Structures are given as structure tokens and as C-alpha cells.
Amino acid sequence: MKPEDLARKLRREATFEPAALDRGKAVLMAAIRQEVQPKRGPTIVPQVPYEDVRAALSFLERAFGFREIPTARLVSADGVIDHAMLEFGAGVIGIGPQGHHGTISPKSGGIESQYISVYVDDVDAHYQHAVAAGARIANGLGDYAWGDRPYQAHRTYEALDPEGHRWRFHQLLREVPRSRRDP
């Protein structure tokens, strides 16, 4: 319950029973502390290098549905974006110019060194949106089963952004019975 709702409730109860105010004080203070305490963000935040951060930011928002966290953008004196954070669901990534911390874009390096997996609610709709926005599809939509315990079926596709970073988009479909798994 929000602190303001708790305060209203305490006022109502204290009208009929003054001792309710003393009992409710601790609950109200705990709720207030919880609201003002900083919320912990993700514990792992991949940093993805780009030659053109501004173009990458625009593409990731337009094609894949990421949203920039405006308060996290760092811009140099000459107007170059030095760092930006994007969110998708509960996940966050950072993007910035290549060269920072020794990183390079696949566009410059000529090779992909990693991929990023993103879970979406409707992978078919996400795929259509990405294609319409100009994403290069590396592997089309397909259904796969993998995992540990339990095995899970996923509908997946892979796309490349304009600089060659590989993005894998998944939708969890269902658990796969042990008898239907590959050995």
C-alpha cells in the first residue's frame, strides 16, 4: 500500500481507536522508507560498441522496440553521444562509441564476437516490425527446444543491426516433455 493510502487509513482508524495510530506508525514509516530507497537496477548491463551511436540508437528504438533512458545519455562538448542506455522490459543495455575500453563494432572488426538474446511477448509481431523497419534477418522464425530443467520450446529469429551486431529474439512457447527431447 502506498504511504498516502496508509496515512488516510490511519486517520480513519485513529478516529475510532487512538491506539491504532501508534500501531500504524511503524507500518507507515516502513512504507515511506521503501518508496524513497533507490531501486536496484539490473546487475549485468552489456555495453555494445558502435561506429555511429546516434544511428544505432535510432535503429534499436525503431526496429527492435528499445527505449532510451534519457537521463543516462552522455554527450560530449562537440555533440557526439558518448554513452546511452536503452531498456527493453526489465533488461538494459548500454551503447557507446567503439574504442572505449578497447571495444570495436563488428562493422569495423569484420567479425561478430557475441549475440544478445531478448525475450519478447509476441515474436511473430516483433519479427514483422523489425523487417518493416529494415532489420537484416540472419535466421528466420523457427521453433526450437533447449534448456536445462525443464526443456522449453522457443520461437526464435535472429537479426543483424546496421553495424552487424547479432540480436536473437525469443518467445517462450511451452515446456517440452522429456520423451520429445533430443538425446
N, C-alpha and C positions, 0 to 999 in steps of 0.2 A: 504494500500500500504506500502511496506517495505521502511525504511528510505533511503536505497541506490537508490531505484527506484524513490523516491520523489526528491532526490538530482539531479539525472540525468534530471528529468523533469524540475526542477527549472533552471538548467543550460541552457537547450534548450530555455525555455520561456524568461529568462533574456537576452538572446542574442538579441531577438526582442523587448523586453519591459523591461527595467531596473526596473520598479516599481514592476514587478512580483516577483522579489527577496525578496522585503520587505514583500509582502503578503504571500509568501510561507514559510518564515522563521518560523512563528508560527506553521504552519502545520507540517513542518519538525521536529521541536523540540518536538511537542506533540507525533509524531510517534516514535521518539527516546526514549522519556520517557516511552512510553508504552512497548517498546521492552526490556528495561533494568529493569523495575519494576518486582519484583518477582510475579510469577503467584500463585494464591491461590490454594491449593490442596483441596482434599475432606474435608468436615467438620466433618464427622464421619468416624472413622477408627477402625473397630473391631480388637481386639487383641485375637488371638487364641492360646491356650497353647498346647504344645506337649512334650511328653517324649523325642522323638528323632527329634529335629528340622531339622537336615540335611536330614533325610529320608523323613520328611514331605515336605520340600522344593522341593526335587526331585519329589515326587509323585504329588504334586499340579501342578508343571510345566508339567510333563509328561502326567498325566491323564486328568487334567481339563483345561490345556492351560494357566495357570497363568504365568506371567513373573516376575522374581525377579528384584527389583530396586537395582542394585549393590552398589550404593553409600549409601544405607541405612543399609547395613549389619554391625552388630557389632559382633566382635569375641573376646573372652576372651584370656588371655595370654596362656592358655592351649589348644587353638584351638577350643573351643566349641562356636557354634553360639548362641549368647545371644539374638539376635533380627534380623529379616529380614522383609522387606516389599515386598509385591507382588502386582502386578497390573493386572487387567482384565478390558479391556475397560476403562471407566472413574473411576472405583472403585479401592480401595486399601484396603488391609488387612495387619495386622502385625502378625507375628508368633514369638514365643519365648518359652523358657523352662517353663514347669509348675512350679508352686511355686512362680513365680514373681507375686506380688500383690495378692497373695492368690488364684491363679487360678490352676485348675488341668485339665488334659486331661480326656476325657470320658473313655479312656483305664484304667486309674488309679482309677477314681471315680466310674466306673461301671454304669454310667448313662449319657444320653445326656441331656444337660441343655439348648440347643439352636440349631438353624439351621441358615444357611446363604443362602439367595436367590441370585442367579446370573442370569441375563438376557443374553441370547446368541442369535445370529442371526439364527442359524440352530440347534435346539435342537436334532433332529434325528442324525445328523452327530456328534454332541458333545457326545451324548449317546454312539454311536458306538465306538468313540475314547476312551471314559472313560472305557468301557467294555474291549476293546482290551488292555488297559494299566493296567487292574487288579482291577478296582474300584468295590467295593461290591455294588450292586444295592439294595436299600431298597424298592423302589417303582418304577416299570417300567414306561415307557412312557404312558401318558394319557392326554386327553383333559379335561379341567376344565374351568368353568366360575366363576369369582369372581371379586370383585372390588366395588367401590363406584359409582361414576358418571363419565363416563359410565361404565357399566359392561364390562369386557373384557374376551375374551377366550384366554386361555394359553395352550400350550402343555408343559408338565412338567414331570420330573423324579427326583428321589431322590437317592443319592449315599452316601456311607459312606467312609471316608478315612481310612487308616490303623489303626488310633487310635480311630475311632468311631465318629468323628465329622460328623454331617449330613449336606449335601450340596444339595440344591434344585436348579435345573437348569430349567429355563423357556424360552419359546419363545412366544412373544405376537402374537396372530393369528388375532383377529378381535374384534370389539365391538359386543356385543350380544344384540339384540333388547329386550326392556322391556318385551314384551309378552312371550319371551322364558326363562326368568329368573325364578329361584325357588322363591317361596314366602318368 
